[in-house]
Amino acid sequence: QPQDADQVQVACQKAACAIQWCLARRNQQEHLCEVYIDAWRRCRDQVLAKQEAGSGSASAAVAGRGES
């Protein structure tokens, strides 16, 4: 799992920086930065889904295609 976290960190760095920027300017109030947090979550989910499809069995790859 640490490797998964590294790939998410690299792929979603821009979204993570946007969260930090927002929080710094809005006195660390997360509810004011939900748009940025949601964007990071979508990025993370996409990266993890691609990893799962790429490293899984043929049936996982077929299931991944069905969701597109």
Backbone as a printed PyTorch tensor [residue, N CA C, xyz], in Angstrom:
tensor([[[  0.7890,  -1.2100,   0.0000],
         [  0.0000,   0.0000,   0.0000],
         [  0.8300,   1.2720,   0.0000]],

        [[  2.0110,   1.3050,   0.5800],
         [  2.7970,   2.5360,   0.4940],
         [  3.0710,   2.9420,  -0.9470]],

        [[  3.2630,   1.9630,  -1.8370],
         [  3.4890,   2.2820,  -3.2420],
         [  2.2380,   2.9340,  -3.8320]],

        [[  1.0590,   2.4600,  -3.4610],
         [ -0.1910,   3.0620,  -3.9160],
         [ -0.2570,   4.5130,  -3.4650]],

        [[  0.1210,   4.7490,  -2.2160],
         [  0.0850,   6.1040,  -1.6710],
         [  1.0480,   7.0010,  -2.4280]],

        [[  2.2300,   6.4840,  -2.7830],
         [  3.1940,   7.2790,  -3.5380],
         [  2.6340,   7.6760,  -4.8930]],

        [[  1.9820,   6.7620,  -5.5740],
         [  1.4290,   7.0530,  -6.8900],
         [  0.2970,   8.0720,  -6.7870]],

        [[ -0.5190,   7.9650,  -5.7570],
         [ -1.5790,   8.9430,  -5.5390],
         [ -0.9620,  10.3050,  -5.2540]],

        [[  0.0630,  10.3180,  -4.4250],
         [  0.7150,  11.5700,  -4.0560],
         [  1.2690,  12.2760,  -5.2880]],

        [[  1.9150,  11.5480,  -6.1680],
         [  2.4930,  12.1330,  -7.3680],
         [  1.3860,  12.6030,  -8.3220]],

        [[  0.4160,  11.7510,  -8.5740],
         [ -0.6290,  12.0690,  -9.5380],
         [ -1.5480,  13.1960,  -9.0690]],

        [[ -1.7340,  13.3120,  -7.7750],
         [ -2.7130,  14.2620,  -7.2410],
         [ -2.0600,  15.4290,  -6.5090]],

        [[ -0.7910,  15.6680,  -6.7810],
         [ -0.0690,  16.7260,  -6.0760],
         [ -0.7110,  18.0940,  -6.2810]],

        [[ -1.1330,  18.3940,  -7.4880],
         [ -1.7320,  19.7010,  -7.7680],
         [ -3.0020,  19.8930,  -6.9350]],

        [[ -3.8200,  18.8570,  -6.8500],
         [ -5.0520,  18.9370,  -6.0650],
         [ -4.7370,  19.0850,  -4.5780]],

        [[ -3.7170,  18.3830,  -4.0920],
         [ -3.3350,  18.4820,  -2.6830],
         [ -2.8210,  19.8820,  -2.3540]],

        [[ -2.0530,  20.4500,  -3.2690],
         [ -1.5560,  21.8210,  -3.0490],
         [ -2.7060,  22.8180,  -3.0410]],

        [[ -3.7090,  22.5860,  -3.8650],
         [ -4.8690,  23.4730,  -3.8860],
         [ -5.6060,  23.4420,  -2.5470]],

        [[ -5.6710,  22.2690,  -1.9330],
         [ -6.2910,  22.1510,  -0.6070],
         [ -5.5080,  22.9810,   0.4030]],

        [[ -4.1910,  22.8270,   0.4070],
         [ -3.3580,  23.5640,   1.3550],
         [ -3.4800,  25.0680,   1.1470]],

        [[ -3.5020,  25.4880,  -0.1060],
         [ -3.6510,  26.9080,  -0.4300],
         [ -4.9770,  27.4350,   0.1210]],

        [[ -6.0410,  26.6850,  -0.1340],
         [ -7.3680,  27.0970,   0.3320],
         [ -7.4210,  27.1680,   1.8540]],

        [[ -6.9400,  26.1340,   2.5090],
         [ -6.9700,  26.1100,   3.9740],
         [ -6.1630,  27.2570,   4.5760]],

        [[ -5.0290,  27.5520,   3.9870],
         [ -4.1920,  28.6360,   4.5010],
         [ -4.9020,  29.9830,   4.3860]],

        [[ -5.6650,  30.1660,   3.3480],
         [ -6.3310,  31.4400,   3.1260],
         [ -7.6930,  31.5390,   3.8050]],

        [[ -8.1820,  30.4110,   4.2890],
         [ -9.5050,  30.4070,   4.9170],
         [ -9.4360,  29.9340,   6.3670]],

        [[ -8.3100,  30.2220,   7.0090],
         [ -8.1400,  29.9690,   8.4390],
         [ -8.3950,  28.5000,   8.8120]],

        [[ -7.9210,  27.5790,   7.9750],
         [ -8.0090,  26.1400,   8.2330],
         [ -9.4450,  25.6250,   8.3730]],

        [[-10.3890,  26.2800,   7.7490],
         [-11.7900,  25.8600,   7.8340],
         [-12.1130,  24.9580,   6.6330]],

        [[-12.1210,  23.6630,   6.8980],
         [-12.2940,  22.6780,   5.8320],
         [-13.5830,  22.8630,   5.0520]],

        [[-14.6530,  23.2290,   5.7070],
         [-15.9350,  23.3380,   5.0090],
         [-15.8930,  24.3970,   3.9050]],

        [[-14.9710,  25.3370,   3.9890],
         [-14.8280,  26.3590,   2.9530],
         [-13.9750,  25.8780,   1.7840]],

        [[-13.3910,  24.7120,   1.9230],
         [-12.4920,  24.1700,   0.8950],
         [-12.9900,  22.8380,   0.3430]],

        [[-14.2350,  22.5230,   0.5330],
         [-14.7750,  21.2290,   0.1070],
         [-14.5890,  20.9650,  -1.3850]],

        [[-14.6710,  21.9970,  -2.2010],
         [-14.4950,  21.8130,  -3.6430],
         [-13.1130,  21.2250,  -3.9310]],

        [[-12.0940,  21.7390,  -3.2680],
         [-10.7250,  21.2640,  -3.4760],
         [-10.5290,  19.8720,  -2.8910]],

        [[-11.1260,  19.6290,  -1.7540],
         [-11.0290,  18.3120,  -1.1110],
         [-11.7050,  17.2550,  -1.9750]],

        [[-12.8750,  17.5900,  -2.5030],
         [-13.5820,  16.6550,  -3.3860],
         [-12.7820,  16.3650,  -4.6550]],

        [[-12.1230,  17.3840,  -5.2000],
         [-11.3000,  17.1850,  -6.4000],
         [-10.1500,  16.2290,  -6.0980]],

        [[ -9.5240,  16.3760,  -4.9220],
         [ -8.4380,  15.4680,  -4.5440],
         [ -8.9710,  14.0400,  -4.3820]],

        [[-10.1280,  13.9030,  -3.7810],
         [-10.7110,  12.5560,  -3.5940],
         [-11.0100,  11.9030,  -4.9350]],

        [[-11.5300,  12.6770,  -5.8890],
         [-11.7960,  12.1230,  -7.2170],
         [-10.4940,  11.6800,  -7.8760]],

        [[ -9.4620,  12.4950,  -7.7470],
         [ -8.1530,  12.1430,  -8.2990],
         [ -7.6480,  10.8480,  -7.6720]],

        [[ -7.6870,  10.7780,  -6.3530],
         [ -7.2320,   9.5820,  -5.6350],
         [ -8.0020,   8.3460,  -6.0930]],

        [[ -9.3130,   8.4760,  -6.1920],
         [-10.1340,   7.3370,  -6.5900],
         [ -9.8030,   6.8760,  -8.0110]],

        [[ -9.5400,   7.8300,  -8.9050],
         [ -9.1740,   7.4780, -10.2770],
         [ -7.8420,   6.7410, -10.3180]],

        [[ -6.8660,   7.2230,  -9.5760],
         [ -5.5480,   6.5760,  -9.5480],
         [ -5.6710,   5.1560,  -8.9930]],

        [[ -6.3860,   5.0120,  -7.8990],
         [ -6.5320,   3.6840,  -7.2950],
         [ -7.3080,   2.7350,  -8.1960]],

        [[ -8.3120,   3.2420,  -8.8910],
         [ -9.0830,   2.4020,  -9.8180],
         [ -8.2060,   1.9320, -10.9770]],

        [[ -7.3510,   2.8120, -11.4910],
         [ -6.4460,   2.4200, -12.5690],
         [ -5.4520,   1.3750, -12.0920]],

        [[ -4.9500,   1.5450, -10.8750],
         [ -4.0070,   0.5660, -10.3140],
         [ -4.6830,  -0.7860, -10.1560]],

        [[ -5.8900,  -0.7670,  -9.6520],
         [ -6.6250,  -2.0050,  -9.4320],
         [ -6.8930,  -2.7190, -10.7490]],

        [[ -7.2840,  -1.9710, -11.7540],
         [ -7.5690,  -2.5550, -13.0620],
         [ -6.2940,  -3.0860, -13.7090]],

        [[ -5.1950,  -2.3750, -13.5140],
         [ -3.9350,  -2.7780, -14.1300],
         [ -3.2850,  -3.9630, -13.4570]],

        [[ -3.4750,  -4.1250, -12.1650],
         [ -2.8010,  -5.2010, -11.4420],
         [ -3.7260,  -6.3700, -11.1280]],

        [[ -4.9960,  -6.2150, -11.4280],
         [ -5.9500,  -7.2710, -11.1050],
         [ -6.0040,  -8.3360, -12.1730]],

        [[ -6.9270,  -9.2240, -12.0140],
         [ -7.1020, -10.3050, -12.9790],
         [ -7.8230,  -9.7860, -14.2150]],

        [[ -7.9940, -10.6210, -15.2000],
         [ -8.7020, -10.2480, -16.4180],
         [-10.1460,  -9.8450, -16.0840]],

        [[-10.7490, -10.4920, -15.1170],
         [-12.1210, -10.1510, -14.7630],
         [-12.2000,  -8.7560, -14.1510]],

        [[-11.1750,  -8.3430, -13.4200],
         [-11.1480,  -6.9940, -12.8630],
         [-11.0270,  -5.9650, -13.9800]],

        [[-10.2340,  -6.2840, -15.0000],
         [-10.0820,  -5.3650, -16.1230],
         [-11.3940,  -5.2410, -16.8800]],

        [[-12.0970,  -6.3460, -17.0640],
         [-13.3850,  -6.3100, -17.7500],
         [-14.3790,  -5.5050, -16.9180]],

        [[-14.3960,  -5.7030, -15.6070],
         [-15.2950,  -4.9450, -14.7390],
         [-14.9890,  -3.4680, -14.8190]],

        [[-13.7240,  -3.1160, -14.8900],
         [-13.3330,  -1.7100, -14.9960],
         [-13.8350,  -1.0900, -16.2790]],

        [[-13.8240,  -1.8420, -17.3750],
         [-14.3260,  -1.3250, -18.6450],
         [-15.8230,  -1.1060, -18.5900]],

        [[-16.5120,  -1.9090, -17.8530],
         [-17.9720,  -1.7810, -17.7540],
         [-18.4110,  -0.5150, -17.0580]],

        [[-17.5480,   0.0640, -16.2270],
         [-17.9050,   1.2620, -15.4920],
         [-17.7030,   2.5340, -16.2940]],

        [[-16.9780,   2.4700, -17.3870],
         [-16.6470,   3.6780, -18.1490],
         [-17.8230,   4.2530, -18.8380]]])
